[in-house]
């Protein structure tokens, strides 16, 4: 009787592992974000991501204050 219960328990463990593996295959893999272009502040020279920079007069600035001060 104990052998039968042990075989049933092992069967459940094997099924759980197989189902878990199948679920992991169905999940879409997250894409790694592409690196963003970096730009240099025309006033202080700090590098920052293009999406965070302020573009004015053909140049990039890191803060509104540096935009007002202009190129150094």
PyMOL commands that set and color helices and strands:
alter all, ss='L'
color gray80, all
select helices_A, chain A and resi 2-26+50-52+64-69
alter helices_A, ss='H'
color red, helices_A
select strands_A, chain A and resi 38-40+47-49+54-56+59-61
alter strands_A, ss='S'
color yellow, strands_A
deselect
rebuild
show_as cartoon
